[in-house]
């Protein structure tokens, strides 16, 4: 008997291990609406996580690697093994609301190439985790725009499969979603923000761990950004990188003011936010000067 082709292919790069991937996959099992979907996990943890997934989530399509591979490449590998008309990307420490599949399908019944939505903080008990959330996701905390936007958060996004046929293979596997979505826009893609497409960002972060994560992410980002740019522009990026902490803090503050949410958490976490943003700026500066190094492999 031939199984029906799934409408959605959910791709998850498994890099953080347990218990996060367990909560993520459990949330996907609880999806309502009877939507045909396949879940593909590409695991690089090499710590027993893959065995756990294989035993508990037998319907998941599992691809396992013993070597360390960058997250963009893990996602690209997942896409290669997918069959759905819509490619959905989330992170292993994000838990989808129970109507996630339904809302994604509804939103894709439109002309838009990509749809995405809200990222809510699921770790609310510690100031450290609020600082992480505000540092990364202030722009996607509710309320978010309801309509066309320039880009979508990379951990809560669904693309029509056809757009990937128009992209160079390198952009799919070697670049973060910022560059992926820019390449999509160049070939005519349009992005839709839908507030009802919701995931919860849920992970407990250590101070030093996140400090280094910010550095490695930003260094890898800068290394990608300078490919093919003139030397003069590279110098401009280097000289302007010390301004980044202040610019990022201002943008976060603007989001908090505009959305009228989490002002208390923002004020209490200001010292942490400034330190994390300094680490980010340092990473970008190093990336512009010396390239990405092996930072992409260290991002989780």
C-alpha positions in Angstrom: 0.0 0.0 0.0 1.3 3.4 -1.0 1.3 5.9 1.9 -0.1 9.4 1.1 2.4 12.0 0.4 2.9 14.3 3.4 1.9 17.9 3.0 4.5 19.1 5.5 8.1 18.0 6.0 9.4 19.2 9.4 13.2 19.4 9.5 14.9 19.5 12.9 18.7 19.7 13.4 19.3 17.8 16.6 22.3 19.5 18.3 21.2 20.0 22.0 20.3 16.5 22.9 17.9 15.4 25.7 15.6 16.5 27.2 15.0 19.2 24.6 14.4 17.0 21.5 12.0 14.9 23.5 9.8 17.8 24.3 10.0 19.1 20.8 9.0 15.8 19.2 6.3 15.2 21.8 4.7 18.6 20.9 4.7 17.5 17.2 3.0 14.2 18.1 0.2 16.3 19.7 -0.7 18.3 16.6 -4.4 18.6 15.9 -6.2 18.6 12.6 -5.0 15.3 11.1 -2.4 17.0 8.8 -0.2 14.6 6.9 3.3 15.4 8.0 6.7 13.8 8.1 9.2 14.7 10.8 12.9 14.4 9.9 15.5 14.7 12.6 19.2 15.1 11.6 21.2 14.3 14.7 24.9 15.1 15.4 24.9 14.7 19.2 26.6 11.3 19.2 25.6 10.9 22.9 22.7 8.4 22.7 20.1 11.0 21.6 19.6 9.2 18.3 19.0 5.8 20.1 16.4 7.5 22.3 14.6 9.0 19.3 14.7 5.7 17.4 13.1 3.9 20.4 10.5 6.4 21.5 9.6 8.2 18.2 9.4 5.3 15.7 7.6 7.4 13.1 10.4 10.0 12.9 12.7 9.8 10.0 16.1 9.8 11.7 19.4 10.6 10.0 22.5 10.2 12.3 26.0 11.6 12.0 28.9 10.8 14.3 30.9 13.9 13.2 30.1 17.5 13.9 28.3 19.2 11.0 27.0 22.8 10.9 23.3 23.4 11.5 22.6 24.8 8.0 24.1 21.6 6.4 22.1 19.4 8.8 18.9 21.2 7.7 19.9 20.8 4.0 20.5 17.1 4.5 17.0 16.9 6.0 15.5 18.7 3.0 17.2 16.2 0.7 15.4 13.4 2.4 12.0 15.1 2.6 9.0 14.6 0.3 6.5 17.2 1.5 5.3 20.2 -0.6 6.1 22.5 2.3 9.4 22.5 4.2 9.1 23.5 7.8 12.1 24.4 9.9 12.3 24.6 13.7 14.9 24.0 16.4 15.3 21.1 18.7 14.5 23.3 21.7 11.3 24.8 20.3 7.9 23.3 21.1 5.1 24.0 18.7 1.6 24.9 19.7 -0.9 22.1 19.0 -2.4 23.9 16.0 0.9 24.6 14.4 0.5 22.3 11.4 -3.0 23.6 10.7 -2.0 27.3 10.9 1.0 26.7 8.6 -1.2 25.0 6.0 -3.8 27.8 6.2 -1.1 30.4 5.7 0.4 28.6 2.8 -2.9 28.6 0.9 -1.7 31.9 -0.5 0.8 33.4 -2.9 3.5 33.6 -0.2 6.7 31.6 -0.6 7.4 31.5 3.2 5.3 31.9 6.3 6.4 32.2 9.9 5.2 33.4 13.2 5.6 34.1 16.9 8.3 32.9 19.2 7.3 32.9 22.8 9.6 32.4 25.8 9.0 29.0 27.3 11.7 29.3 30.0 10.4 32.0 32.3 11.7 31.1 35.7 15.3 32.5 35.4 16.6 35.9 34.5 19.3 34.3 32.5 16.8 32.7 30.1 14.9 35.9 29.8 18.1 37.6 28.7 18.7 35.0 26.1 15.2 35.3 24.8 15.2 39.1 24.6 18.7 39.0 23.0 17.6 36.7 20.2 13.8 36.9 19.8 12.6 40.4 20.8 11.5 41.0 17.3 9.3 37.8 17.2 7.8 38.0 20.7 4.1 38.8 20.5 2.5 40.8 19.1 4.2 40.4 15.7 3.0 41.9 12.3 0.1 40.2 10.6 1.0 40.5 6.9 3.9 40.8 4.5 7.4 41.2 6.0 11.0 41.3 4.9 12.1 38.1 6.8 11.0 35.4 9.2 12.6 33.8 12.3 14.6 30.8 11.3 13.2 28.6 14.0 9.5 29.0 13.1 9.3 29.1 9.3 7.7 27.1 6.5 8.8 27.4 2.8 7.1 26.2 -0.4 9.4 23.4 -1.7 9.6 24.9 -5.2 11.6 27.9 -4.0 14.6 25.7 -3.3 14.9 24.7 -7.0 15.8 28.3 -7.7 18.7 28.5 -5.3 22.3 27.6 -5.5 23.2 24.4 -3.5 25.7 26.4 -1.4 23.2 28.8 -0.1 21.1 25.9 1.2 23.8 24.2 3.2 26.5 26.8 4.0 24.6 29.9 5.1 22.3 31.0 8.0 18.6 31.7 7.2 19.3 35.4 6.9 21.3 34.8 3.8 19.0 32.0 2.6 16.0 34.3 2.8 17.9 37.2 1.1 18.7 34.8 -1.8 15.0 33.8 -1.9 13.9 37.4 -2.2 16.3 37.9 -5.2 14.3 35.3 -7.1 10.9 36.8 -6.2 10.0 35.2 -2.9 7.5 36.9 -0.5 7.3 36.4 3.2 4.1 36.3 5.4 4.1 36.9 9.1 1.2 35.1 10.9 0.8 35.7 14.6 -1.1 32.4 15.2 1.9 30.2 14.0 3.5 29.8 17.4 6.4 28.0 18.9 7.8 28.2 22.5 11.6 28.7 22.8 12.4 26.5 25.8 16.0 25.8 27.0 18.0 26.5 30.2 21.1 28.4 29.3 24.3 28.8 31.3 26.1 32.2 31.3 29.4 31.1 29.8 27.7 28.7 27.4 25.5 31.4 25.8 28.4 33.9 25.9 30.4 31.6 23.6 27.4 30.7 21.5 26.8 34.4 20.7 30.5 34.7 19.8 30.5 31.7 17.5 27.2 32.5 15.8 28.3 36.1 15.1 31.7 35.0 13.9 30.2 32.5 11.5 27.7 35.1 10.4 30.4 37.6 9.6 32.4 35.0 7.8 29.5 34.3 5.5 28.8 38.0 5.0 32.2 39.0 3.7 32.3 36.4 1.0 32.5 38.2 -2.3 32.4 41.7 -0.8 34.9 44.4 -1.7 37.8 45.0 0.7 36.5 48.5 1.4 33.2 47.2 2.6 35.0 44.6 4.8 36.9 47.4 6.4 33.7 49.3 7.0 32.2 46.2 8.7 35.3 45.9 11.0 35.2 49.6 12.0 31.5 49.6 12.7 31.4 46.4 14.7 32.1 48.2 18.0 28.8 50.0 17.6 26.8 46.8 17.5 26.1 46.4 21.2 24.5 49.8 21.4 22.6 49.4 18.2 21.3 45.9 19.2 20.4 47.1 22.7 18.5 50.0 21.3 16.6 47.8 18.9 15.7 45.4 21.7 14.5 48.3 23.8 12.4 49.6 20.9 10.7 46.2 20.6 9.9 46.1 24.3 8.4 49.6 24.2 6.4 49.0 21.0 5.0 45.7 22.1 4.4 46.9 25.7 5.7 43.6 27.1 8.4 42.4 29.4 9.8 45.8 30.4 10.6 44.4 33.9 12.5 41.5 32.5 14.3 43.8 30.1 15.5 46.2 32.8 16.6 43.4 35.1 18.5 41.6 32.4 20.2 44.7 31.0 23.7 43.8 32.4 23.4 40.3 30.9 22.1 41.7 27.6 25.0 44.1 27.3 27.6 41.4 28.0 26.0 39.1 25.4 25.8 41.8 22.8 29.5 42.7 23.5 30.3 39.0 22.8 28.3 39.2 19.6 30.1 42.3 18.4 33.5 40.7 19.2 32.5 37.7 17.2 31.5 39.8 14.2 34.7 41.8 14.4 36.9 38.6 14.5 34.8 37.1 11.7 35.3 40.2 9.5 39.1 40.3 10.2 39.9 36.6 10.1 37.0 34.7 8.7 34.6 32.2 10.3 37.2 29.7 11.5 35.3 26.6 12.8 32.7 28.7 14.6 29.8 27.3 12.5 30.5 23.8 13.8 30.3 25.1 17.4 26.9 26.8 17.2 24.1 24.9 18.9 
